[in-house]
Amino acid sequence: MPTPSGDPATLCIPEVVRRRRWATLTVLMFSLLIVVLDNSILNVAVRIIAAPEPIGLGATQSQLEWAINSYTLVFAGLLFTAGLLGDRIGRKKVLLFGVAVFGSGSALAAFSGSPTELIAYRAMMGFGAAFVMPATLAVLMNVFERDEQPRAIGVWTGSVGLAIAIGPITGGLLLEHFWWGSIFLINVPVVITALVAMALLVPDSKDPNPGRVDALGVVLSVVGLVLLVSGIIRGGELADFTAPSVLLPMLAGLAVLAGFVLHERRSDHASIDMSYFARPAFAAAVAAIALVFFALMGVTFFSAFYLQSVRDHSALEAGMLIMPLAVTQVVFAPRARLVVDRFGARATCAVGMLMVAGGLGAFAFFDASTPVWVLETVFFVQGTGMAHVMPPVTVAVMQTLPREKAGSGSAINNTFRQVGGALGVAVLGSLLSAHYRGEIEPHLTGLPAAAREAAGESIEATLGAAEALGPAGKALVGPANDAFLSAMHLTALGSAGVCFVGALMVALFLPGRDGTRPGRPPAPERAPARAASP
């Protein structure tokens, strides 16, 4: 019987590539660092960007969400296409292009003159990032042998935690000494360093037999994802998922994506083999990725306001406070494979998801005076849980596909993460906004109608109105904090519930230590395939 395409026994990594594989991974981490760094910096800067000029841009809550989600919209819409393009023309070329575009967008965003300009340049950054994210993971899969891939993916995942750690602290330091645009300008030297290092160290790779271009599939994937994510974002902006401007693009997006699936199943040159989704472990892994980021991104959005607006911490202090969330991922993610080897992917990921759910649920009990050590403990638990979920599920996705399809596999992994994150910000953000408005409106009755509408939008808007009123506005501060905490408690419980569902899914469908799902007998042992000599 011929060996299937993509089987590790048929693939040979050149010796020169194998020798410098860890140096290559370091360069890939730099590329990934700038993509994640930017978002983590932006999370601690939302309060300053919301401030009136000349301190900030006077961005409203909706504009802040669009500053985050314009990036996500373009990123998610193009991820699948960018992964396919990398498989076809070369992952190194795509990576260099994406990093250059991302750096250019960062430089332009730093000097935005209005929230609208910032949103546009963030979209440009998302365009570049869409070509970076799948390429880094695809290159990784092509420079490491199969037995080293779990460790390398753990390091790759841990670099996300490193960016989360560096981002808020770097952002806080910059915001204390420079204007808000410096949080984007800091990307430029990192981009230049990464471009030089990639040109020198990263090997190129692509699918040797890409087949015909699936033009219709590419168009359907882009249109479907953009429509779906734009509807999700609009729902978060309106805090209403029943409005026609929300339902129409969401339903249209789902319909187009359903057409994409039907086309891929019938096509003789499909972009992605849909039969992979029939494998429970693969489907559970991508679902777990989406659910974790749904919960985490929604909480990340409101935790910045909790730490800075309610707790009155500076941006730098807020960054320092979330350090345990990041450091635990840097420390534990590269070692998650050891836990998987001992207990299996199913137990490791299920317990990790429950830890994340517990950490998110703890926000439901926070108030304005919760001890700092409690916050740090919760962030530690969340980070440790994440570190034991993301590497195993990423390995499950990437090792299901042949190595030459690594770009499309990485794109699937990251598309589900971004769509899940966009849903988290939109759905949980709208839940937070709607509950906050309902709680604060009774305290705004003395304000003019226009001022009352603006002040009820968010805690920052209420506090801004209170400051404008002078001494008379001090009476609004306490109710604003109480209203936000009440909304945060409800949203945290929703986030925890989503993660709990994810824990059930991985417990049911990921393989255990013996490689089987619950209720299935273990498969007979087979002699391992002998890898070809390089």
N, C-alpha and C positions, 0 to 999 in steps of 0.2 A: 504494500500500500504506500503511495507517495506521501511524503510528509507535508502537512498543510502549510500554506503560505503563512509566514509570520511565526512559525514554531521556532523556539529558541535554538533548537538543534540545527536549524538550517542557516542561522545567521552568524556572521563573524564580524566582530568589531576590530578594526585595524589596530595594530599594536601601538602606533603613535597616538591614536585617539584614546585608547585604554589607559596609557601612561599618564595622560594629563586630564583624566576624567574629573578629578576633584578640583583642579584649577578651573575647569570648564564650569562645574557646578557653582563655584564661587562667583564667577562672572554672571551666570544665570540668576543668582541670588541678588546681585546688584540691579539687574534689569527688573526683577520682581519687586525689589525694594522700592524703586521710585514709584511704581504703580500703586502699591499699598500705602506707602509713606504719605502720598498726597492726600488720600482719603482720610487717614488718621489725623493728619495735621488739620484738615478742614473741619473735622468734628469739634476740635477745641477752639476754632476760630469763628464759629457761627454767631456767637454772642457779639463779637466785635464787628463782624460784617453787618450785623443787624443794626448796629449803632448808627445814628445820623452822621452825615458828612460834617467835618473832614475826618473824623475818627474811623468811620466805616463807610458803607455804601447806602445805609438806610434800607437794607433789604427786608422785605416782609417775610413772614413765616413761609408763605407759598414760594417766594423767590428763593429762600434758603433751600427748600425742598427741591426746587428745580436746579439749583446750583449743584446739588448732590445727584439728582436723578437725570439731568441732561447727560451727564457722564455715563450713568448706568444705562440709559436708553440706547445710546449709540454703541456702547461697549457690548451690551447683551445682544443687540441686533446684528452685530458684525462678527461676533466670536466664532460662530460655526463656519462662516465663509472664510474668515482669516485662517482657521485651522486647516481647512481644505486647501487653501492657497499655499500654505506652508508645505503641506504634503506634496503639492504639485510642482512648485517652482523652487523650493528650498527653504528650510526653516531659518537658516542664518540670514538670508536676504530679507525675509519677512520680519525677523527680529530687529535687524538694523533699521529698517524702514519705520517700524512701529515706535522704537525708542526715539528716533529723530523727530517724528511728528509729535510725540508726547512732550518732548523737550521744548519744541517750538510753541506748542499750546500753553505750556507752563509759563514761558517768558511773556507771552501776550496776556495771560490771565493776571499776572502780577501787576499790570498797569491798566487794568479795566477801569473805565470811567463811570460805569453804572452796573446795576445788577444784571441788566440784559446782556451787556458785553461779557460779564463774568460767566453767565450761563452759556453763551456761544463758545467761549474759549474752553470751558469745561467740556463741552461736547467734542471739540477738537482733540482734547486730551483723551477722551474716551475712545475716539477713533484710533489714535495711536496705541492706546493700551490694549485694544481688541487684537492687535497684531502681536503684542508682546506676550500676553498671558499664555495662550496655547502654545506658542513657539518655545517658551522656556521649558515647559513640561515635556513637549515632544522631543526636544534636543536631549533632555535628560534620559529619556527612554532609549535613545539611540547611542548613548556613550557609556551606559552601564549595562552589565550582564543582568539577566533576570534575577539571580540570587542576591545581587546588590541593590536592586531597584527599590525594595521597601526601605532600606536605610537611606538611600538618596532622596526618595520622596519624603521621608520624615524630615530630612534637613531642609528640603524645599518648602515643606509646610511650616517648619519652624522659622524660616526666614520671614514668613508673614507675621509671626509673633514678634520677631526682631523689629520689623517695620512699625508694628503697633506700639512697641516700646519706645522707639526713637521718635516717631511722629509727634505725639503729644508733647513730649519734653522739648524737642526741637522747636515745635510750634510755639510752646509757651515762652521759651527763651527769646525767640524772634519777636513775638508780639509784645514782650516787655520792653524791647529796645528799638524795634523798627515798626514800620507801618504794616498793615495787614497783608499787602502784596508780597512781602518777603517770604511768606509761607509757600508761595509758588516759585519765586525766583530761586529758592534754595535747591530746586530740582535741577537747575541748569548745569552746575558743575558735576553733579552726580551723573547726568545724562552724558556729558562729554567724556567722563572717565569710563563709563560703561561702553560707549561706542568704540573707543580705542581698544579696550580690553577684548571686546567681542571680535573686532576685526582681526586681532592677533591670535586668539585662543580658541574660539568656538568653531568646531568643524561644521560644515554644511551637510545636510542629509535631506533626502526626499524619497517619496514612493517611487521605486524603479519602474513600476507598471501602473501608472495612475488611471489608465483607461480614458474613455471619452469624458468630456466635461459635462456634468449634470447641470446645465444652465437653468433649467426650470426648477430643479430642486434648490439651487442657490437662491434664486429670486423668491421662491415661496418661503424659504427659511428666514430671509431678511425681512420681507413684508410681514410675515406672521409674527415674528418676535417683536418688531417695532410697534405694530398695532397693539399687541397684547400688553407690552410694557408701558406704552403711552396711556392706555386705558387704566392700567393699575395706578400710574402716577397721577392721572387726572382724578381718580377716585380718592386718593390721599389728599390732593389739593382741596377738593370740595368737601371732604369728610362725608361723602355720600356715594355709595356704589350702586345706587339705583338710577342715577341721572342718565339721560340719553347720551350725553357726551362721554360718559364712562362705559356704559353698557355696549354701545355700538362698536367702538374700537376693540373692546375686549372680546366680544362675540365674533367680530370679523377676524380678529387675530387667531382665535381658537379654530375658526372655520378654515382659515388659510393653513394653519399648522396641521389640521386634520387632513387637508388636501396634500400637504407635504408628506405626511406619513403614508397615505395611500399611494402617492407617486413613487416614493422610495421602495415600497414593497413590490411594486409592479415593474420598476425600471430594471433593465439589464445592465445599467451602468450607474447604480445608485451611489449617492454621496456617502451614505452610511447604511450598513446592514441592520435593518430594523429587528432582525431576529435576536440581536443581542439583548433587546429589552424584554424578550420572553424569558431570559435567564433570571430567576429570582434574585440571585446575589447582585447582578449588575443593576437591576431595577431598584432594589432596596438601597444600594450604595448611592445612586444618583438622587433618589428621594431623600435620603438622610442628609446629603449635602445641601439640598434645597431647604429642608426644614430647619437645619441648624442655622443657616444664614438668614432665613425668614425671622427667626426669633432673635438672633444676635444683632442684626442690623437695626431692627426696630428699637431694641433696648439701647443700643449704642447712640442712636439719635437723641433719645430723651435723657440719657444719663449725663450728657454734656450740660443740659439745662439744670438737671438736679444738682450737679456738683458746683456749677458756677452761679446759677441764679438763686437757687434755694439755699445752698450751703455757703454761698458767697466766696468760693475759692477762685483764685486767679486761674488763667489758662494754664500756666506752668504748674501750679499746685494740682489742678485737675489731671494734667498729664502724669504727674508723679503718682497720684492716687490709683491710676489704673495700671501701674507697672506690674503688679502680680499677674494680671490677665495676660500680659505679653511675655513676661519672663518665663512663666511656666510652660508656654508653648515652645520657647527657644530651648528650654532644658529637656522637656519630656517628649516633644514630637519626634526628634531623631531616634529616641529609644522606644517608641511605641511598638516597633516590630518585635522587641524582646517580650513584651507583654502578650502580643498576639501569638508568638511562638509558644508561650506557656499556657495561655487560656483560650486561644482561638479568637477569630475576628468577631464572632457573634457576641460573646461575653464582654470582650474589651469595649466594643462600640456601644453596646446596650448600657453598660455601667457608665461610660463616658457621657452618653446622652442624658442619663438620669442626673449626673453631676451638673451638667449644663442647665437642665430643667430646674434643679434645686437652687442653683445660683440665681437664675432669672426669677424664680418664685420668691426668693428672699427680698427682692426689691419691693414686694407688696407689704413688707413690714418696716421699711425704712421711713424715717421722718427727718425733720430738720436737725435733730440732735443725736442721731444714731452714731455711736462711737466709731472712730476711724478704724480701729482694729477689726470691727465687724465688717466694714466695707472691704478692707484688705483681705479678710478671710473669704468672703464671698467671691471676690475677683480671683483669688487663688484657686478656689474650687472650680469656677467656670473655666479658667484657663487650662487647668489640669484635665478637665473633661474634654475640652476641645482638642487638646494635644493627643488624646487617645481615640478620637473619632475621625478627624480629617485624614491622617496618614493611611489608616487601614481602608477607608472607603475609597480614597484616591487610588490606592494600589488595586483594589477590586475592579475599579473602572478601567484603569490603564492596562492591566495585565489580561483583561478579557479580549482586547483587540490585538491584532497583529502589530508588530513593531512599526511596519511601514505605514500604518494608519494612525500613528501616535498623535498627529496633528488634529485629526477629527475626534479622537478619543479625548484629548485635552480640551478641545472646544466643547464637547458634551459636558465634561466635568465642570468647566467654568461657566457655561451657559446656565446650567441648573443653579449654580451658586449665585449668579447675578440676578436671575429672575426671582429666585427665592429672596435675595436681599432687597430687591425693588419692592416685592410684595410686602416684606416686613416693614420697610419704611412707610409705604403707602397705607397698608391696612392698619398696622399698629399706630402709625402717626395720626391717621384719621380718627381712630378710636380715642387716642389721647386728646386730640384737638376738640372733638365733639364733647367729650366728658368735661374737659376744662371749661369750655364755653358755657355749658349748662350750669357748672358750679359757680363761675365768677359773675355771670350776668346779673344776678340779684344785687350785687355790690356795686354795679355800674349805673344804677338808675338815675343818679344825679348828674350824669354827664350828657352833653348834647348827643343827638342820635348818631352823627358821623363819628364822633370821638368814641362813643360807646361801642360801635361796630368794630373800630380798629383796635381798641383796648382789649376786646374780648377774644382776639385771635390767638394769642399765646401769652405765656407768662412774661416774656420779654416786652411784648407790646403793653401789657398791663403795667409793668414796672416803669416803662418809658412814660406812660400817661401819668402815673403817680409822680414821677420826677418833674414833669412839666407843670403839674398843679402846685408844686411847692409844698409848704407845710400841710396844706389840706389833703395832699395826696398820700400822706403817710398811712392813712387809714386803709388804703388799698393793699399795702404790702403784705400784711398778715393773711387776708383772704386769698390773695394771689398765690401765696405759698401753699395754703391749705388746699386750694382748688387743684393746683398742680400735683401735689402729693396724692390726692384722691384719684386723679386721672392716671398717675403713674402706677399706683397700686393695681388698678383694674388692668392696665396694659401689661404689667409684669405677669399677672396671672394668666392672661391670654398667651403670652410668650412661653411661659412654662408649660402650658397645655400642649402647644405645638411641639415642643421638644419631647414631651412625654409620648406623643403619637409616634415621633421618630424613633424613640427607644423601643416601642412595641414592634415597629416595622423591622428594625435590624435584628431584634431578638427572634422574630419569626422567619426571616428570609436569608440573613447572612449565614455563611457556613460556620460550623463550630470547629473545635480543635481537630476533629477527625475528618473535616472537609464536607460534612453533611449538614442538612437543615434538621430541625426538630422533627422526630417521627420517621426519619429516613435512615435505613441501615447504612453503615459505612461502606464506601466503595472498596472493592478488592484492591490490595496494594499492587502497584506496578513498579517495575524497575525504572529508576529515573533515566531519562534520555541522556546520552553522552554528548556533551557539547562539542562542536567542532573546534579543532585547534585553530588559533588565530594565525 
